């Protein structure tokens, strides 16, 4: 992948993160003012380590290495912050697929006092959907969802599709009004 393609992907990723901010503002109004959406960086990894002991360790520290590898150039990483608290993170990658993007990791801060508790997954998935549309993909797939999270994904429009997994078909539409002109957008 040449430098121009990498720069184009960086712009698409930034646009997807911007979509998360816009969706948060539309859905959550003034509460969204305290949200910041960025990429997973060293600050996010350090903040995540403060979550421990957590029941699930997805190995987020590996993301920093993955981001430097050409094989992961098309992957999208999202760090969602509420004030100075890391609310959640997401890592999704089309890998070698031309049809789907796999949400490999999605985790919210286990601190139940954070006001972001119920909307980390919907906001991160909104960014993944938007990014997948810009890449011209057809599906967003949750790989190996935790059983207790499955219902939340299903409330967000994901269905078990034979041969694909727990998936969201992008042709079914996207709620954002800013998708005009993008492939598969409605």
Contact map, one row per residue, 1 for C-alpha under 8 A:
111011000000000000000000000000000000000000000000000000000000000000000100000000000000000000000000000000000000000000000000000000000000000000000000000000000000000000000000000000000000000000
111111000000000000000000000000000000000000000000000000000000000000000000000000000000000000000000000000000000000000000000000000000000000000000000000000000000000000000000000000000000000000
111111100000000000000000000000000000000000000000000000000000000000000000000000000000000000000000000000000000000000000000000000000000000000000000000000000000000000000000000000000000000000
011111110000000000000000000000000000000000000000000000000000000000000000000000000000000000000000000000000000000000000000000000000000000000000000000000000000000000000000000000000000000000
111111111000000000000000000000000000000000000000000000000000000000000000000000000000000000000000000000000000000000000000000000000000000000000000000000000000000000000000000000000000000000
111111111100000000000000000000000000000000000000000000000000000000000000100000000000000000000000000000000000000000000000000000000000000000000000000000000000000000000000000000000000000000
001111111110000000000000000000000000000000000000000000000000000000000000000000000000000000000000000000000000000000000000000000000000000000000000000000000000000000000000000000000000000000
000111111111000000000000000000000000000000000000000000000000000000000000000000000000000000000000000000000000000000000000000000000000000000000000000000000000000000000000000000000000000000
000011111111100000000000000000000000000000000000000000000000000000000000110000000000000000000000000000000000000000000000000000000000000000000000000000000000000000000000000000000000000000
000001111111110000000000000000000000000000000000000000000000000000000000000000000000000000000000000000000000000000000000000000000000000000000000000000000000000000000000000000000000000000
000000111111111000000000000000000000000000000000000000000000000000000000000000000000000000000000000000000000000000000000000000000000000000000000000000000000000000000000000000000000000000
000000011111111100000000000000000000000000000000000000000000000000000000000000000000000000000000000000000000000000000000000000000010010000000000000000000000000000000000000000000000000000
000000001111111110000000000000000000000000000000000000000000000000000000000100000000000000000000000000000000000000000000000000000010000000000000000000000000000000000000000000000000000000
000000000111111111000000000000000000000000000000000000000000000000000000000000000000000000000000000000000000000000000000000000000000000000000000000000000000000000000000000000000000000000
000000000011111111100000000000000000000000000000000000000000000000000000000000000000000000000000000000000000000000000000000000000010000000000000000000000000000000000000000000000000000000
000000000001111111110000000000000000000000000000000000000000000000000000000000000000000000000000000000000000000000000000000000110110000000000000000000000000000000000000000000000000000000
000000000000111111111000000000000000110000000000000000000000000000000000000001000000000000000000000000000000000000000000000000100000000000000000000000000000000000000000000000000000000000
000000000000011111111100000000000000100000000000000000000000000000000000000000000000000000000000000000000000000000000000000000100000000000000000000000000000000000000000000000000000000000
000000000000001111111110000000000000000000000000000000000000000000000000000000000000000000000000000000000000000000000000000001100100000000000000000000000000000000000000000000000000000000
000000000000000111111111000000000000100000000000000000000000000000000000000000000000000000000000000000000000000000000000001101100000000000000000000000000000000000000000000000000000000000
000000000000000011111111100000010011100000000000000000000000000000000000000000000000000000000000000000000000000000000000000000000000000000000000000000000000000000000000000000000000000000
000000000000000001111111110000000000000000000000000000000000000000000000000000000000000000000000000000000000000000000000000000000000000000000000000000000000000000000000000000000000000000
000000000000000000111111111000000000000000000000000000000000000000000000000000000000000000000000000000000000000000000000001001000000000000000000000000000000000000000000000000010000000000
000000000000000000011111111110010000000000000000000000000000000000000000000000000000000000000000000000000000000000000000001000000000000000000000000000000000000000000000000000000000000000
000000000000000000001111111111111000000000000000000000000000000000000000000000000000000000000000000000000000000000000000000000000000000000000000000000000000000000000000000000000000000000
000000000000000000000111111110000000000000000000000000000000000000000000000000000000000000000000000000000000000000000000000000000000000000000000000000000000000000000000000000000000000000
000000000000000000000011111110000000000000000000000000000000000000000000000000000000000000000000000000000000000000000000000000000000000000000000000000000000000000000000000000000000000000
000000000000000000000001111111110000000000000000000000000000000000000000000000000000000000000000000000000000000000000000000000000000000000000000000000000000000000000000000000000000000000
000000000000000000000001111111111000000000000000000000000000000000000000000000000000000000000000000000000000000000000000000000000000000000000000000000000000000000000000000000000000000000
000000000000000000000000100111111000000000000000000000000000000000000000000000000000000000000000000000000000000000000000000000000000000000000000000000000000000000000000000000000000000000
000000000000000000000000100111111110000000000000000000000000000000000000000000000000000000000000000000000000000000000000000000000000000000000000000000000000000000000000000000000000000000
000000000000000000001001100111111110000000000000000000000000000000000000000000000000000000000000000000000000000000000000000000000000000000000000000000000000000000000000000000000000000000
000000000000000000000000100011111110000000000000000000000000000000000000000000000000000000000000000000000000000000000000000000000000000000000000000000000000000000000000000000000000000000
000000000000000000000000000000111111000000000000000000000000000000000000000000000110000000000000000000000000000000000000000000000000000000000000000000000000000000000000000000000000000000
000000000000000000001000000000111111100000000000000000000000000000000000000000011110000000000000000000000000000000000000000000000000000000000000000000000000000000000000000000000000000000
000000000000000000001000000000000111110000000000000000000000000000000000000000011110000000000000000000000000000000000000000000000000000000000000000000000000000000000000000000000000000000
000000000000000011011000000000000011111000000000000000000000000000000000000001111000000000000000000000000000000000000000000000000000000000000000000000000000000000000000000000000000000000
000000000000000010000000000000000001111100000000000000000000000000000000000001110000000000000000000000000000000000000000000000000000000000000000000000000000000000000000000000000000000000
000000000000000000000000000000000000111110000000000000000000000000000000000011100000000000000000000000000000000000000000000000000000000000000000000000000000000000000000000000000000000000
000000000000000000000000000000000000011111111000000000000000001100000000000011100000000010000000000000000000000000000000000000000000000000000000000000000000000000000000000000000000000000
000000000000000000000000000000000000001111111000000000000000000100000000000000000000000000000000000000000000000000000000000000000000000000000000000000000000000000000000000000000000000000
000000000000000000000000000000000000000111111100000000000000000100000000000000000000000000000000000000000000000000000000000000000000000000000000000000000000000000000000000000000000000000
000000000000000000000000000000000000000111111110000000000000000000000000000000000000000000000000000000000000000000000000000000000000000000000000000000000000000000000000000000000000000000
000000000000000000000000000000000000000111111111000000000000000000000000000000100000010000000000000000000000000000000000000000000000000000000000000000000000000000000000000000000000000000
000000000000000000000000000000000000000111111111100000000001100000000000000000000000000000000000000000000000000000000000000000000000000000000000000000000000000000000000000000000000000000
000000000000000000000000000000000000000001111111110000000000000000000000000000000000000000000000000000000000000000000000000000000000000000000000000000000000000000000000000000000000000000
000000000000000000000000000000000000000000111111111000000000000000000000000000000000110000000000000000000000000000000000000000000000000000000000000000000000000000000000000000000000000000
000000000000000000000000000000000000000000011111111100000000000000000000000000000000010000000000000000000000100000000000000000000000000000000000000000000000000000000000000000000000000000
000000000000000000000000000000000000000000001111111100000000000000000000000000000000000000000000000000000000000000000000000000000000000000000000000000000000000000000000000000000000000000
000000000000000000000000000000000000000000000111111100000000000000000000000000000000000000000000000000000000000000000000000000000000000000000000000000000000000000000000000000000000000000
000000000000000000000000000000000000000000000011111111000000000000000000000000000000000000000000000000000000111000000000000000000000000000000000000000000000000000000000000000000000000000
000000000000000000000000000000000000000000000001111111000000000000000000000000000000000000000000000000000000000000000000000000000000000000000000000000000000000000000000000000000000000000
000000000000000000000000000000000000000000000000001111100000000000000000000000000000000000000000000000000000000000000000000000000000000000000000000000000000000000000000000000000000000000
000000000000000000000000000000000000000000000000001111111000000000000000000000000000000000000000000000000000010000000000000000000000000000000000000000000000000000000000000000000000000000
000000000000000000000000000000000000000000000000000011111000000000000000000000000000000000000000000000000000000000000000000000000000000000000000000000000000000000000000000000000000000000
000000000000000000000000000000000000000000000000000001111100000000000000000000000000000000000000000000000000000000000000000000000000000000000000000000000000000000000000000000000000000000
000000000000000000000000000000000000000000000000000001111111000000000000000000000000000000000000000000000000000000000000000000000000000000000000000000000000000000000000000000000000000000
000000000000000000000000000000000000000000000000000000011111000000000000000000000000000000000000000000001000000000000000000000000000000000000000000000000000000000000000000000000000000000
000000000000000000000000000000000000000000000000000000001111111000000000000000000000000000000000000000000000000000000000000000000000000000000000000000000000000000000000000000000000000000
000000000000000000000000000000000000000000001000000000001111111000000000000000000000000000000000000000000000000000000000000000000000000000000000000000000000000000000000000000000000000000
000000000000000000000000000000000000000000001000000000000011111110000000000000000000000000000000000000000000000000000000000000000000000000000000000000000000000000000000000000000000000000
000000000000000000000000000000000000000000000000000000000011111111000000000000000000000000000000000000000000000000000000000000000000000000000000000000000000000000000000000000000000000000
000000000000000000000000000000000000000100000000000000000011111111100000000000000000000000100000000000000000000000000000000000000000000000000000000000000000000000000000000000000000000000
000000000000000000000000000000000000000111000000000000000000111111110000000000000000000000000000000000000000000000000000000000000000000000000000000000000000000000000000000000000000000000
000000000000000000000000000000000000000000000000000000000000111111111000000000000000000000000000000000000000000000000000000000000000000000000000000000000000000000000000000000000000000000
000000000000000000000000000000000000000000000000000000000000011111111001000000000000000000000000000000000000000000000000000000000000000000000000000000000000000000000000000000000000000000
000000000000000000000000000000000000000000000000000000000000001111111001101000000000000000000000000000000000000000000000000000000000000000000000000000000000000000000000000000000000000000
000000000000000000000000000000000000000000000000000000000000000111111101100000000000000000000000000000000000000000000000000000000000000000000000000000000000000000000000000000000000000000
000000000000000000000000000000000000000000000000000000000000000011111111100000000000000000000000000000000000000000000000000000000000000000000000000000000000000000000000000000000000000000
100000000000000000000000000000000000000000000000000000000000000000011111100000000000000000000000000000000000000000000000000000000000000000000000000000000000000000000000000000000000000000
000000000000000000000000000000000000000000000000000000000000000000001111110000000000000000000010000000000000000000000000000000000000000000000000000000000000000000000000000000000000000000
000000000000000000000000000000000000000000000000000000000000000001111111111000000000000000001010000000000000000000000000000000000000000000000000000000000000000000000000000000000000000000
000001001000000000000000000000000000000000000000000000000000000000111111111000000000000000000000000000000000000000000000000000000000000000000000000000000000000000000000000000000000000000
000000001000000000000000000000000000000000000000000000000000000000000011111100000000000000001110000000000000000000000000000000000000000000000000000000000000000000000000000000000000000000
000000000000000000000000000000000000000000000000000000000000000000100001111110000000000000111110000000000000000000000000000000000000000000000000000000000000000000000000000000000000000000
000000000000100000000000000000000000000000000000000000000000000000000000011111000000000001111000000000000000000000000000000000010010000000000000000000000000000000000000000000000000000000
000000000000000000000000000000000000001100000000000000000000000000000000001111100000000011110000000000000000000000000000000000000000000000000000000000000000000000000000000000000000000000
000000000000000010000000000000000000111100000000000000000000000000000000000111110000000011100000000000000000000000000000000100000000000000000000000000000000000000000000000000000000000000
000000000000000000000000000000000000111100010000000000000000000000000000000011111000011111000000000000000000000000000000000000000000000000000000000000000000000000000000000000000000000000
000000000000000000000000000000000011110000000000000000000000000000000000000001111100011110000000000000000000000000000001000100000000000000000000000000000000000000000000000000000000000000
000000000000000000000000000000000011100000000000000000000000000000000000000000111111111100000000000000000000000000000000000000000000000000000000000000000000000000000000000000000000000000
000000000000000000000000000000000111000000000000000000000000000000000000000000011111111000000000000000000000000001010000000000000000000000000000000000000000000000000000000000000000000000
000000000000000000000000000000000111000000000000000000000000000000000000000000001111100000000000000000000000000000000000000000000000000000000000000000000000000000000000000000000000000000
000000000000000000000000000000000000000000000000000000000000000000000000000000001111110000000000000000000000000000000000000000000000000000000000000000000000000000000000000000000000000000
000000000000000000000000000000000000000000000010000000000000000000000000000000001111111000000000000000000000000000000000000000000000000000000000000000000000000000000000000000000000000000
000000000000000000000000000000000000000000010011000000000000000000000000000000111101111110000000000000000000100000000000000000000000000000000000000000000000000000000000000000000000000000
000000000000000000000000000000000000000000000000000000000000000000000000000000111100111110000000000000000001100001011001000000000000000000000000000000000000000000000000000000000000000000
000000000000000000000000000000000000000000000000000000000000000000000000000000111000011111000000000000000111100000000001000000000000000000000000000000000000000000000000000000000000000000
000000000000000000000000000000000000000100000000000000000000000000000000000011110000011111100000000000001111000000000000000100000000000000000000000000000000000000000000000000000000000000
000000000000000000000000000000000000000000000000000000000000000000000000000111100000000111110000000000111110000000000000000100000000000000000000000000000000000000000000000000000000000000
000000000000000000000000000000000000000000000000000000000000001000000000001111000000000011111000000000111100000000000000000000000000000000000000000000000000000000000000000000000000000000
000000000000000000000000000000000000000000000000000000000000000000000000001110000000000001111100000011111000000000000000000000010000000000000000000000000000000000000000000000000000000000
000000000000000000000000000000000000000000000000000000000000000000000001011100000000000000111110000011110000000000000000000000000000000000000000000000000000000000000000000000000000000000
000000000000000000000000000000000000000000000000000000000000000000000000011000000000000000011111111111000000000000000000000000000000000000000000000000000000000000000000000000000000000000
000000000000000000000000000000000000000000000000000000000000000000000011011000000000000000001111100011000000000000000000000000000000000000000000000000000000000000000000000000000000000000
000000000000000000000000000000000000000000000000000000000000000000000000000000000000000000000111110000000000000000000000000000000000000000000000000000000000000000000000000000000000000000
000000000000000000000000000000000000000000000000000000000000000000000000000000000000000000000111111110000000000000000000000000000000000000000000000000000000000000000000000000000000000000
000000000000000000000000000000000000000000000000000000000000000000000000000000000000000000000101111100000000000000000000000000000000000010000000000000000000000000000000000000000000000000
000000000000000000000000000000000000000000000000000000000000000000000000000000000000000000000100111110000000000000000000000000000000000111100000000000000000000000000000000000000000000000
000000000000000000000000000000000000000000000000000000000000000000000000000000000000000000000100111111000000000000000000000000000001000011111000000000000000000000000000000000000000000000
000000000000000000000000000000000000000000000000000000000000000000000000000000000000000000011110101111100000000000000000000000000001000010111000000000000000000000000000000000000000000000
000000000000000000000000000000000000000000000000000000000000000000000000000000000000000000011110000111110000000000000000000000000000000000011110000000000000000000000000000000000000000000
000000000000000000000000000000000000000000000000000000000000000000000000000000000000000001111000000011111100000000000000000000010000000000011110000000000000000000000000000000000000000000
000000000000000000000000000000000000000000000000000000000000000000000000000000000000000001111000000001111100000000000000000000000000000000000111000000000000000000000000000000000000000000
000000000000000000000000000000000000000000000000000000000100000000000000000000000000000011110000000000111110000000000000000000000000000000000000000000000000000000000000000000000000000000
000000000000000000000000000000000000000000000000000000000000000000000000000000000000000111100000000000111111000000000000100100000000000000000000000000000000000000000000000000000000000000
000000000000000000000000000000000000000000000000000000000000000000000000000000000000000111000000000000001111100000000001100000000000000000000000000000000000000000000000000000000000000000
000000000000000000000000000000000000000000000000000000000000000000000000000000000000001110000000000000000111110000001001100000000000000000000000000000000000000000000000000000000000000000
000000000000000000000000000000000000000000000001001000000000000000000000000000000000011100000000000000000011111100001000000000000000000000000000000000000000000000000000000000000000000000
000000000000000000000000000000000000000000000000001001000000000000000000000000000000000000000000000000000001111100000000000000000000000000000000000000000000000000000000000000000000000000
000000000000000000000000000000000000000000000000001000000000000000000000000000000000000000000000000000000000111111001000000000000000000000000000000000000000000000000000000000000000000000
000000000000000000000000000000000000000000000000000000000000000000000000000000000000000000000000000000000000111111101000000000000000000000000000000000000000000000000000000000000000000000
000000000000000000000000000000000000000000000000000000000000000000000000000000000000000000000000000000000000001111101000000000000000000000000000000000000000000000000000000000000000000000
000000000000000000000000000000000000000000000000000000000000000000000000000000000100001000000000000000000000001111111000000000000000000000000000000000000000000000000000000000000000000000
000000000000000000000000000000000000000000000000000000000000000000000000000000000000000000000000000000000000000111111100000000000000000000000000000000000000000000000000000000000000000000
000000000000000000000000000000000000000000000000000000000000000000000000000000000100001000000000000000000000000001111111000000000000000000000000000000000000000000000000000000000000000000
000000000000000000000000000000000000000000000000000000000000000000000000000000000000001000000000000000000001101111111111000000000000000000000000000000000000000000000000000000000000000000
000000000000000000000000000000000000000000000000000000000000000000000000000000000000000000000000000000000000000000111111100000000000000000000000000000000000000000000000000000000000000000
000000000000000000000000000000000000000000000000000000000000000000000000000000000000000000000000000000000000000000011111111000000000000000000000000000000000000000000000000000000000000000
000000000000000000000000000000000000000000000000000000000000000000000000000000010000001100000000000000000011000000011111111100000000000000000000000000000000000000000000000000000000000000
000000000000000000000000000000000000000000000000000000000000000000000000000000000000000000000000000000000111000000000111111110000000000000000000000000001000000000000000000000000000000000
000000000000000000000000000000000000000000000000000000000000000000000000000000000000000000000000000000000000000000000011111111000000000000000000000000000001000000000000000000000000000000
000000000000000000010011000000000000000000000000000000000000000000000000000000000000000000000000000000000000000000000011111111100000000000000000000000000000000000000000000000000000000000
000000000000000000010000000000000000000000000000000000000000000000000000000001010000000011000000000000000100000000000001111111110000000000000000000000000000000000000000000000000000000000
000000000000000000000000000000000000000000000000000000000000000000000000000000000000000000000000000000000000000000000000111111111000000000000000000000000000000000000000000000000000000000
000000000000000000110010000000000000000000000000000000000000000000000000000000000000000000000000000000000000000000000000011111111100000000000000000000000000000000000000000000000000000000
000000000000000111110000000000000000000000000000000000000000000000000000000000000000000000000000000000000000000000000000001111111110000000000000000000000000000000000000000000000000000000
000000000000000100000000000000000000000000000000000000000000000000000000000100000000000000010000000000100000000000000000000111111111000000010000000000000000000000000000000000000000000000
000000000000000000000000000000000000000000000000000000000000000000000000000000000000000000000000000000000000000000000000000011111111100000010000000000000000000000000000010001000000000000
000000000000000100100000000000000000000000000000000000000000000000000000000000000000000000000000000000000000000000000000000001111111110000000000000000000000000000000000000000000010000000
000000000001101100000000000000000000000000000000000000000000000000000000000100000000000000000000000000000000000000000000000000111111111000000000000000000000000000000000000000000000000000
000000000000000000000000000000000000000000000000000000000000000000000000000000000000000000000000000110000000000000000000000000011111111111110000000000000000000000000000000000000000000000
000000000000000000000000000000000000000000000000000000000000000000000000000000000000000000000000000000000000000000000000000000001111111111000000000000000000000000000000010000000000011110
000000000001000000000000000000000000000000000000000000000000000000000000000000000000000000000000000000000000000000000000000000000111111110000000000000000000000000000000000000000000011000
000000000000000000000000000000000000000000000000000000000000000000000000000000000000000000000000000000000000000000000000000000000011111110000000000000000000000000000000000000000000001000
000000000000000000000000000000000000000000000000000000000000000000000000000000000000000000000000001000000000000000000000000000000001111111000000000000000000000000000000000000000000001100
000000000000000000000000000000000000000000000000000000000000000000000000000000000000000000000000011110000000000000000000000000000001111111100000000000000000000000000000010000000000000000
000000000000000000000000000000000000000000000000000000000000000000000000000000000000000000000000001100000000000000000000000000000001100111110000000000000000000000000000111000000000000100
000000000000000000000000000000000000000000000000000000000000000000000000000000000000000000000000001110000000000000000000000000000001000011111000000000000000000000000011110000000000000000
000000000000000000000000000000000000000000000000000000000000000000000000000000000000000000000000000111100000000000000000000000011001000001111100000000000000000000000011110000000000000000
000000000000000000000000000000000000000000000000000000000000000000000000000000000000000000000000000111100000000000000000000000000000000000111110000000000000000000011111000000000000000000
000000000000000000000000000000000000000000000000000000000000000000000000000000000000000000000000000001110000000000000000000000000000000000011111100000000000000000001110000000000000000000
000000000000000000000000000000000000000000000000000000000000000000000000000000000000000000000000000001110000000000000000000000000000000000001111100000000000000000001100000000000000000000
000000000000000000000000000000000000000000000000000000000000000000000000000000000000000000000000000000010000000000000000000000000000000000000111110000000000000000000000000000000000000000
000000000000000000000000000000000000000000000000000000000000000000000000000000000000000000000000000000000000000000000000000000000000000000000111111011000000000000000000000000000000000000
000000000000000000000000000000000000000000000000000000000000000000000000000000000000000000000000000000000000000000000000000000000000000000000001111111000000000000000000000000000000000000
000000000000000000000000000000000000000000000000000000000000000000000000000000000000000000000000000000000000000000000000000000000000000000000000111111000000000000000000000000000000000000
000000000000000000000000000000000000000000000000000000000000000000000000000000000000000000000000000000000000000000000000000000000000000000000000011111100000000000000000000000000000000000
000000000000000000000000000000000000000000000000000000000000000000000000000000000000000000000000000000000000000000000000000000000000000000000000111111111000000000000000000000000000000000
000000000000000000000000000000000000000000000000000000000000000000000000000000000000000000000000000000000000000000000000000000000000000000000000111111111100000000000000000000000000000000
000000000000000000000000000000000000000000000000000000000000000000000000000000000000000000000000000000000000000000000000000000000000000000000000000111111110000000000000000000000000000000
000000000000000000000000000000000000000000000000000000000000000000000000000000000000000000000000000000000000000000000000000000000000000000000000000011111111000000000000000000000000000000
000000000000000000000000000000000000000000000000000000000000000000000000000000000000000000000000000000000000000000000000100000000000000000000000000011111111110000000000000000000000000000
000000000000000000000000000000000000000000000000000000000000000000000000000000000000000000000000000000000000000000000000000000000000000000000000000001111111111000000000000000000000000000
000000000000000000000000000000000000000000000000000000000000000000000000000000000000000000000000000000000000000000000000000000000000000000000000000000111111110000000000000000000000000000
000000000000000000000000000000000000000000000000000000000000000000000000000000000000000000000000000000000000000000000000010000000000000000000000000000011111110000000000000000000000000000
000000000000000000000000000000000000000000000000000000000000000000000000000000000000000000000000000000000000000000000000000000000000000000000000000000001111111000000001000000000000000000
000000000000000000000000000000000000000000000000000000000000000000000000000000000000000000000000000000000000000000000000000000000000000000000000000000001111111100000111100000000000000000
000000000000000000000000000000000000000000000000000000000000000000000000000000000000000000000000000000000000000000000000000000000000000000000000000000000100111110001111000000000000000000
000000000000000000000000000000000000000000000000000000000000000000000000000000000000000000000000000000000000000000000000000000000000000000000000000000000000011111011110000000000000000000
000000000000000000000000000000000000000000000000000000000000000000000000000000000000000000000000000000000000000000000000000000000000000000000000000000000000001111111110000000000000000000
000000000000000000000000000000000000000000000000000000000000000000000000000000000000000000000000000000000000000000000000000000000000000000000000000000000000000111111000000000000000000000
000000000000000000000000000000000000000000000000000000000000000000000000000000000000000000000000000000000000000000000000000000000000000000000000000000000000000011111000000000000000000000
000000000000000000000000000000000000000000000000000000000000000000000000000000000000000000000000000000000000000000000000000000000000000000001000000000000000000111111110000000000000000000
000000000000000000000000000000000000000000000000000000000000000000000000000000000000000000000000000000000000000000000000000000000000000000001110000000000000001111111110000000000000000000
000000000000000000000000000000000000000000000000000000000000000000000000000000000000000000000000000000000000000000000000000000000000000000001110000000000000011110011111000000000000000000
000000000000000000000000000000000000000000000000000000000000000000000000000000000000000000000000000000000000000000000000000000000000000000111100000000000000011110011111100000000000000000
000000000000000000000000000000000000000000000000000000000000000000000000000000000000000000000000000000000000000000000000000000000000000000111000000000000000111000000111110000000000000000
000000000000000000000000000000000000000000000000000000000000000000000000000000000000000000000000000000000000000000000000000000000000000001110000000000000000010000000011111100000000000000
000000000000000000000000000000000000000000000000000000000000000000000000000000000000000000000000000000000000000000000000000000001000100011110000000000000000000000000001111111000000000100
000000000000000000000000000000000000000000000000000000000000000000000000000000000000000000000000000000000000000000000000000000000000000001000000000000000000000000000000111110000000000110
000000000000000000000000000000000000000000000000000000000000000000000000000000000000000000000000000000000000000000000000000000000000000000000000000000000000000000000000111111000000000000
000000000000000000000000000000000000000000000000000000000000000000000000000000000000000000000000000000000000000000000000000000000000000000000000000000000000000000000000011111100000000011
000000000000000000000000000000000000000000000000000000000000000000000000000000000000000000000000000000000000000000000000000000001000000000000000000000000000000000000000010111110010000011
000000000000000000000000000000000000000000000000000000000000000000000000000000000000000000000000000000000000000000000000000000000000000000000000000000000000000000000000000011111000000000
000000000000000000000010000000000000000000000000000000000000000000000000000000000000000000000000000000000000000000000000000000000000000000000000000000000000000000000000000001111110000000
000000000000000000000000000000000000000000000000000000000000000000000000000000000000000000000000000000000000000000000000000000000000000000000000000000000000000000000000000000111111000000
000000000000000000000000000000000000000000000000000000000000000000000000000000000000000000000000000000000000000000000000000000000000000000000000000000000000000000000000000000011111000000
000000000000000000000000000000000000000000000000000000000000000000000000000000000000000000000000000000000000000000000000000000000100000000000000000000000000000000000000000001011111110011
000000000000000000000000000000000000000000000000000000000000000000000000000000000000000000000000000000000000000000000000000000000000000000000000000000000000000000000000000000001111110011
000000000000000000000000000000000000000000000000000000000000000000000000000000000000000000000000000000000000000000000000000000000000000000000000000000000000000000000000000000000011111010
000000000000000000000000000000000000000000000000000000000000000000000000000000000000000000000000000000000000000000000000000000000000110000000000000000000000000000000000000000000011111110
000000000000000000000000000000000000000000000000000000000000000000000000000000000000000000000000000000000000000000000000000000000000111100000000000000000000000000000000000000000000111110
000000000000000000000000000000000000000000000000000000000000000000000000000000000000000000000000000000000000000000000000000000000000100101000000000000000000000000000000011000000000011111
000000000000000000000000000000000000000000000000000000000000000000000000000000000000000000000000000000000000000000000000000000000000100000000000000000000000000000000000001011000011111111
000000000000000000000000000000000000000000000000000000000000000000000000000000000000000000000000000000000000000000000000000000000000000000000000000000000000000000000000000011000011000111
